[in-house]
Amino acid sequence: MTAGARDIAANLAAVRAQLADAAVGAGRDPSVVRLVAVSKMHPADAVRAAYDAGQRDFGENYVQEFAAKADALADLADLRWHFIGHLQTNKARDVVGRASWVHGVDSERLLRELDKRAAAAGRALDVLLQVNVAGEAQKSGCAVEEVPALVTVARELTALSLRGLMTVPPLVDDAEASRPWFEALRSLRDAHGGAAALPELSMGMSHDLGVAVACGATMVRVGTAIFGAR
Ligand SMILES: *Cc1c(COP(=O)(O)O)cnc(C)c1O
């Protein structure tokens, strides 16, 4: 059930404190870790409550739900939307007009379509390549072997900017189980120009955000710990 406004504010404060602790513990500057509040399956009012508590970056997974929510909250001009779900090419236009970031790019076709749509809309678009680091069947994301070619294509495009890599490791309760996958994403980034070329690493969710920050995450995508169960 979606948490009430007061709980959302308290949850946000707790998550921010957890992120800051993890950053300091890893010798990192807490201000470089961006919290993306994942509001999928929660109502626009919950997003508004988080916004009122100072949150500005929000993530959504499903195009229709995202479009409706973004339009309902269009009065919040400095709210930034991150589309973090699997995106079909034919839905790219609905996302480009509304999102500042697209985290789940995993094919040349989608890269080119997003670039075309961003150019047509006169919008800048920041994207992340989603990598299926564990090679799980049925999971979104490109294979590790496809990363070099996709990075090359993305660098030729002019409306979108490739800003980094994103991953969703195999879902298990033990946060430590995510560590090798987060380290794999970071190594992959380091093999493609390092932080100078690809500054962002989007990794870590409610249950493993501390480990993600220890491994170098610059964006964590947190839903349940802020908004409650879905
Ligand atoms: C739903 C979702 C999240 C948030 O997960 P929680 O466990 O609720 O924090 C993060 N990333 C992606 C890609 C998601 O689909």
The ligand as an SDF file (V2000), in Angstrom:
LIG
                    3D

 15 15  0  0  0  0  0  0  0  0999 V2000
   10.8450   -1.0590   -9.6530 C   0  0  0  0  0  0  0  0  0  0  0  0
   12.2620   -0.7690   -9.9920 C   0  0  0  0  0  0  0  0  0  0  0  0
   13.1340   -0.2050   -9.0470 C   0  0  0  0  0  0  0  0  0  0  0  0
   12.7560    0.0700   -7.6020 C   0  0  0  0  0  0  0  0  0  0  0  0
   12.7170   -1.1230   -6.8890 O   0  0  0  0  0  0  0  0  0  0  0  0
   12.4740   -1.1430   -5.2910 P   0  0  0  0  0  0  0  0  0  0  0  0
   12.8840   -2.5120   -4.9130 O   0  0  0  0  0  0  0  0  0  0  0  0
   11.0230   -0.8900   -5.0800 O   0  0  0  0  0  0  0  0  0  0  0  0
   13.3320   -0.1000   -4.6930 O   0  0  0  0  0  0  0  0  0  0  0  0
   14.4180    0.1000   -9.4580 C   0  0  0  0  0  0  0  0  0  0  0  0
   14.8370   -0.1380  -10.7290 N   0  0  0  0  0  0  0  0  0  0  0  0
   14.0380   -0.6950  -11.6450 C   0  0  0  0  0  0  0  0  0  0  0  0
   14.5510   -0.9350  -13.0180 C   0  0  0  0  0  0  0  0  0  0  0  0
   12.7290   -1.0360  -11.3020 C   0  0  0  0  0  0  0  0  0  0  0  0
   11.9490   -1.6170  -12.2270 O   0  0  0  0  0  0  0  0  0  0  0  0
  1  2  1  0
  2  3  1  0
  2 14  2  0
  3  4  1  0
  3 10  2  0
  4  5  1  0
  5  6  1  0
  6  7  2  0
  6  8  1  0
  6  9  1  0
 10 11  1  0
 11 12  2  0
 12 13  1  0
 12 14  1  0
 14 15  1  0
M  END
$$$$
